[in-house]
Amino acid sequence: MDFATWLSDVRSVMTLVSLLTFVGIIYWAFVAHRKQDFDEAAMLPFADEEPDNRKQEPTHG
């Protein structure tokens, strides 16, 4: 087995591994039972905000 054949085999295996990883990530992201988790994560930036009960200053101008 020469180097060129070995390199070709390695490239083929890495392409297959990359494709399976990509398909796995897509499946994980779009399965229905994860929707609630992603909806909660989408609201995290707003979780630490407190309601602003102060009156807004009038604008001048």
N, CA, C and O atoms as a Tinker XYZ file with bonds, in Angstrom:
   244  protein
     1  N      0.863000   -1.191000    0.000000    73     2
     2  CA     0.000000    0.000000    0.000000    64     1     3
     3  C      0.897000    1.237000    0.000000    63     2     4     5
     4  O      1.639000    1.485000    0.951000    81     3
     5  N      0.818000    1.971000   -1.034000    73     3     6
     6  CA     1.653000    3.157000   -1.116000    64     5     7
     7  C      0.961000    4.351000   -0.460000    63     6     8     9
     8  O     -0.206000    4.281000   -0.073000    81     7
     9  N      1.694000    5.424000   -0.349000    73     7    10
    10  CA     1.209000    6.615000    0.362000    64     9    11
    11  C     -0.011000    7.231000   -0.304000    63    10    12    13
    12  O     -0.927000    7.666000    0.394000    81    11
    13  N     -0.055000    7.283000   -1.611000    73    11    14
    14  CA    -1.178000    7.896000   -2.335000    64    13    15
    15  C     -2.471000    7.127000   -2.087000    63    14    16    17
    16  O     -3.525000    7.738000   -1.915000    81    15
    17  N     -2.409000    5.821000   -2.066000    73    15    18
    18  CA    -3.599000    5.003000   -1.791000    64    17    19
    19  C     -4.051000    5.201000   -0.352000    63    18    20    21
    20  O     -5.244000    5.328000   -0.077000    81    19
    21  N     -3.083000    5.228000    0.566000    73    19    22
    22  CA    -3.414000    5.431000    1.975000    64    21    23
    23  C     -4.053000    6.800000    2.194000    63    22    24    25
    24  O     -5.029000    6.924000    2.934000    81    23
    25  N     -3.504000    7.818000    1.554000    73    23    26
    26  CA    -4.043000    9.168000    1.678000    64    25    27
    27  C     -5.460000    9.248000    1.116000    63    26    28    29
    28  O     -6.322000    9.917000    1.686000    81    27
    29  N     -5.695000    8.577000    0.016000    73    27    30
    30  CA    -7.028000    8.551000   -0.575000    64    29    31
    31  C     -8.020000    7.871000    0.363000    63    30    32    33
    32  O     -9.153000    8.331000    0.498000    81    31
    33  N     -7.612000    6.792000    1.006000    73    31    34
    34  CA    -8.477000    6.094000    1.957000    64    33    35
    35  C     -8.790000    6.971000    3.172000    63    34    36    37
    36  O     -9.924000    6.999000    3.650000    81    35
    37  N     -7.786000    7.677000    3.660000    73    35    38
    38  CA    -7.981000    8.557000    4.811000    64    37    39
    39  C     -8.950000    9.685000    4.454000    63    38    40    41
    40  O     -9.817000   10.035000    5.255000    81    39
    41  N     -8.809000   10.246000    3.276000    73    39    42
    42  CA    -9.719000   11.310000    2.847000    64    41    43
    43  C    -11.150000   10.796000    2.740000    63    42    44    45
    44  O    -12.093000   11.487000    3.125000    81    43
    45  N    -11.309000    9.603000    2.226000    73    43    46
    46  CA   -12.651000    9.021000    2.104000    64    45    47
    47  C    -13.291000    8.797000    3.476000    63    46    48    49
    48  O    -14.470000    9.088000    3.678000    81    47
    49  N    -12.508000    8.286000    4.399000    73    47    50
    50  CA   -13.028000    8.040000    5.750000    64    49    51
    51  C    -13.373000    9.363000    6.431000    63    50    52    53
    52  O    -14.415000    9.467000    7.079000    81    51
    53  N    -12.520000   10.367000    6.296000    73    51    54
    54  CA   -12.792000   11.663000    6.923000    64    53    55
    55  C    -14.015000   12.337000    6.308000    63    54    56    57
    56  O    -14.771000   13.000000    7.018000    81    55
    57  N    -14.220000   12.183000    5.020000    73    55    58
    58  CA   -15.415000   12.725000    4.381000    64    57    59
    59  C    -16.658000   12.055000    4.933000    63    58    60    61
    60  O    -17.649000   12.727000    5.220000    81    59
    61  N    -16.621000   10.756000    5.084000    73    59    62
    62  CA   -17.761000   10.027000    5.634000    64    61    63
    63  C    -18.024000   10.420000    7.084000    63    62    64    65
    64  O    -19.178000   10.606000    7.470000    81    63
    65  N    -16.980000   10.547000    7.886000    73    63    66
    66  CA   -17.137000   10.960000    9.286000    64    65    67
    67  C    -17.721000   12.362000    9.366000    63    66    68    69
    68  O    -18.597000   12.623000   10.191000    81    67
    69  N    -17.243000   13.263000    8.518000    73    67    70
    70  CA   -17.757000   14.633000    8.512000    64    69    71
    71  C    -19.223000   14.678000    8.119000    63    70    72    73
    72  O    -20.007000   15.404000    8.730000    81    71
    73  N    -19.599000   13.911000    7.108000    73    71    74
    74  CA   -20.990000   13.870000    6.680000    64    73    75
    75  C    -21.889000   13.324000    7.786000    63    74    76    77
    76  O    -22.954000   13.883000    8.050000    81    75
    77  N    -21.476000   12.248000    8.426000    73    75    78
    78  CA   -22.282000   11.676000    9.511000    64    77    79
    79  C    -22.387000   12.631000   10.696000    63    78    80    81
    80  O    -23.435000   12.701000   11.339000    81    79
    81  N    -21.320000   13.363000   10.992000    73    79    82
    82  CA   -21.369000   14.361000   12.062000    64    81    83
    83  C    -22.349000   15.468000   11.724000    63    82    84    85
    84  O    -23.142000   15.879000   12.572000    81    83
    85  N    -22.302000   15.951000   10.500000    73    83    86
    86  CA   -23.217000   17.004000   10.056000    64    85    87
    87  C    -24.669000   16.534000   10.140000    63    86    88    89
    88  O    -25.521000   17.256000   10.658000    81    87
    89  N    -24.954000   15.349000    9.642000    73    87    90
    90  CA   -26.322000   14.815000    9.692000    64    89    91
    91  C    -26.765000   14.632000   11.141000    63    90    92    93
    92  O    -27.923000   14.891000   11.469000    81    91
    93  N    -25.860000   14.190000   12.010000    73    91    94
    94  CA   -26.190000   14.024000   13.421000    64    93    95
    95  C    -26.528000   15.343000   14.094000    63    94    96    97
    96  O    -27.465000   15.407000   14.890000    81    95
    97  N    -25.786000   16.390000   13.790000    73    95    98
    98  CA   -26.061000   17.712000   14.375000    64    97    99
    99  C    -27.389000   18.251000   13.869000    63    98   100   101
   100  O    -28.160000   18.813000   14.647000    81    99
   101  N    -27.668000   18.092000   12.592000    73    99   102
   102  CA   -28.946000   18.542000   12.034000    64   101   103
   103  C    -30.102000   17.793000   12.691000    63   102   104   105
   104  O    -31.108000   18.403000   13.053000    81   103
   105  N    -29.967000   16.494000   12.846000    73   103   106
   106  CA   -31.017000   15.700000   13.496000    64   105   107
   107  C    -31.216000   16.169000   14.935000    63   106   108   109
   108  O    -32.351000   16.354000   15.372000    81   107
   109  N    -30.129000   16.364000   15.670000    73   107   110
   110  CA   -30.218000   16.782000   17.068000    64   109   111
   111  C    -30.906000   18.136000   17.195000    63   110   112   113
   112  O    -31.683000   18.359000   18.125000    81   111
   113  N    -30.623000   19.032000   16.268000    73   111   114
   114  CA   -31.160000   20.390000   16.355000    64   113   115
   115  C    -32.639000   20.469000   16.002000    63   114   116   117
   116  O    -33.340000   21.354000   16.493000    81   115
   117  N    -33.120000   19.577000   15.172000    73   115   118
   118  CA   -34.478000   19.719000   14.668000    64   117   119
   119  C    -35.460000   18.654000   15.140000    63   118   120   121
   120  O    -36.583000   18.612000   14.636000    81   119
   121  N    -35.090000   17.794000   16.081000    73   119   122
   122  CA   -36.074000   16.838000   16.591000    64   121   123
   123  C    -37.091000   17.585000   17.440000    63   122   124   125
   124  O    -36.758000   18.570000   18.099000    81   123
   125  N    -38.313000   17.120000   17.422000    73   123   126
   126  CA   -39.427000   17.846000   18.040000    64   125   127
   127  C    -39.292000   17.978000   19.558000    63   126   128   129
   128  O    -39.676000   19.008000   20.112000    81   127
   129  N    -38.767000   16.986000   20.231000    73   127   130
   130  CA   -38.737000   17.054000   21.696000    64   129   131
   131  C    -37.708000   18.047000   22.226000    63   130   132   133
   132  O    -37.669000   18.267000   23.436000    81   131
   133  N    -36.881000   18.652000   21.396000    73   131   134
   134  CA   -35.919000   19.655000   21.832000    64   133   135
   135  C    -36.471000   21.077000   21.734000    63   134   136   137
   136  O    -35.815000   22.018000   22.181000    81   135
   137  N    -37.655000   21.251000   21.164000    73   135   138
   138  CA   -38.215000   22.584000   20.933000    64   137   139
   139  C    -38.334000   23.374000   22.240000    63   138   140   141
   140  O    -37.976000   24.551000   22.283000    81   139
   141  N    -38.824000   22.748000   23.286000    73   139   142
   142  CA   -38.992000   23.457000   24.554000    64   141   143
   143  C    -37.634000   23.921000   25.098000    63   142   144   145
   144  O    -37.522000   25.036000   25.607000    81   143
   145  N    -36.619000   23.082000   24.994000    73   143   146
   146  CA   -35.279000   23.469000   25.460000    64   145   147
   147  C    -34.755000   24.674000   24.690000    63   146   148   149
   148  O    -34.186000   25.592000   25.280000    81   147
   149  N    -34.945000   24.673000   23.375000    73   147   150
   150  CA   -34.456000   25.777000   22.565000    64   149   151
   151  C    -35.268000   27.045000   22.804000    63   150   152   153
   152  O    -34.714000   28.143000   22.759000    81   151
   153  N    -36.577000   26.914000   23.059000    73   151   154
   154  CA   -37.383000   28.091000   23.365000    64   153   155
   155  C    -36.928000   28.732000   24.679000    63   154   156   157
   156  O    -36.866000   29.956000   24.788000    81   155
   157  N    -36.612000   27.904000   25.667000    73   155   158
   158  CA   -36.106000   28.424000   26.940000    64   157   159
   159  C    -34.746000   29.100000   26.743000    63   158   160   161
   160  O    -34.495000   30.166000   27.307000    81   159
   161  N    -33.880000   28.490000   25.954000    73   159   162
   162  CA   -32.561000   29.064000   25.707000    64   161   163
   163  C    -32.673000   30.389000   24.947000    63   162   164   165
   164  O    -31.861000   31.293000   25.149000    81   163
   165  N    -33.664000   30.502000   24.088000    73   163   166
   166  CA   -33.847000   31.742000   23.325000    64   165   167
   167  C    -34.250000   32.903000   24.225000    63   166   168   169
   168  O    -33.995000   34.058000   23.884000    81   167
   169  N    -34.871000   32.622000   25.363000    73   167   170
   170  CA   -35.314000   33.670000   26.275000    64   169   171
   171  C    -34.259000   34.025000   27.333000    63   170   172   173
   172  O    -34.473000   34.954000   28.112000    81   171
   173  N    -33.145000   33.320000   27.379000    73   171   174
   174  CA   -32.116000   33.577000   28.390000    64   173   175
   175  C    -31.580000   35.009000   28.389000    63   174   176   177
   176  O    -31.334000   35.538000   29.472000    81   175
   177  N    -31.385000   35.664000   27.257000    73   175   178
   178  CA   -30.888000   37.045000   27.321000    64   177   179
   179  C    -31.834000   37.998000   28.051000    63   178   180   181
   180  O    -31.398000   39.043000   28.535000    81   179
   181  N    -33.093000   37.661000   28.136000    73   179   182
   182  CA   -34.066000   38.537000   28.778000    64   181   183
   183  C    -34.366000   38.123000   30.222000    63   182   184   185
   184  O    -35.167000   38.778000   30.890000    81   183
   185  N    -33.751000   37.068000   30.707000    73   183   186
   186  CA   -34.070000   36.524000   32.024000    64   185   187
   187  C    -33.641000   37.442000   33.163000    63   186   188   189
   188  O    -34.295000   37.452000   34.206000    81   187
   189  N    -32.577000   38.206000   33.004000    73   187   190
   190  CA   -32.081000   39.027000   34.105000    64   189   191
   191  C    -32.605000   40.457000   34.078000    63   190   192   193
   192  O    -32.220000   41.270000   34.919000    81   191
   193  N    -33.456000   40.770000   33.148000    73   191   194
   194  CA   -34.000000   42.121000   33.084000    64   193   195
   195  C    -35.112000   42.295000   34.111000    63   194   196   197
   196  O    -35.981000   41.439000   34.275000    81   195
   197  N    -35.054000   43.429000   34.792000    73   195   198
   198  CA   -36.099000   43.754000   35.763000    64   197   199
   199  C    -37.054000   44.750000   35.112000    63   198   200   201
   200  O    -36.632000   45.581000   34.308000    81   199
   201  N    -38.311000   44.670000   35.452000    73   199   202
   202  CA   -39.243000   45.644000   34.867000    64   201   203
   203  C    -38.888000   47.058000   35.309000    63   202   204   205
   204  O    -38.532000   47.280000   36.466000    81   203
   205  N    -38.981000   47.984000   34.415000    73   203   206
   206  CA   -38.641000   49.369000   34.706000    64   205   207
   207  C    -39.923000   50.114000   35.079000    63   206   208   209
   208  O    -40.733000   50.447000   34.214000    81   207
   209  N    -40.095000   50.371000   36.372000    73   207   210
   210  CA   -41.317000   51.011000   36.860000    64   209   211
   211  C    -41.158000   52.527000   37.003000    63   210   212   213
   212  O    -42.108000   53.220000   37.365000    81   211
   213  N    -39.964000   53.036000   36.721000    73   211   214
   214  CA   -39.760000   54.472000   36.833000    64   213   215
   215  C    -40.412000   55.186000   35.661000    63   214   216   217
   216  O    -40.538000   54.638000   34.566000    81   215
   217  N    -40.823000   56.424000   35.918000    73   215   218
   218  CA   -41.365000   57.230000   34.836000    64   217   219
   219  C    -40.236000   57.672000   33.937000    63   218   220   221
   220  O    -39.146000   58.003000   34.404000    81   219
   221  N    -40.498000   57.675000   32.666000    73   219   222
   222  CA   -39.481000   58.113000   31.715000    64   221   223
   223  C    -39.440000   59.639000   31.730000    63   222   224   225
   224  O    -40.472000   60.307000   31.781000    81   223
   225  N    -38.226000   60.166000   31.685000    73   223   226
   226  CA   -38.065000   61.614000   31.669000    64   225   227
   227  C    -38.636000   62.168000   30.376000    63   226   228   229
   228  O    -38.508000   61.555000   29.316000    81   227
   229  N    -39.261000   63.319000   30.469000    73   227   230
   230  CA   -39.775000   63.911000   29.227000    64   229   231
   231  C    -38.619000   64.293000   28.318000    63   230   232   233
   232  O    -37.544000   64.676000   28.778000    81   231
   233  N    -38.857000   64.182000   27.055000    73   231   234
   234  CA   -37.814000   64.558000   26.098000    64   233   235
   235  C    -37.853000   66.071000   25.885000    63   234   236   237
   236  O    -38.916000   66.690000   25.844000    81   235
   237  N    -36.698000   66.621000   25.757000    73   235   238
   238  CA   -36.583000   68.062000   25.560000    64   237   239
   239  C    -36.244000   68.319000   24.095000    63   238   240   241
   240  O    -35.275000   67.774000   23.568000    81   239
   241  N    -37.037000   69.138000   23.455000    73   239   242
   242  CA   -36.656000   69.496000   22.120000    64   241   243
   243  C    -37.726000   69.502000   21.121000    63   242   244
   244  O    -37.478000   69.798000   19.952000    81   243
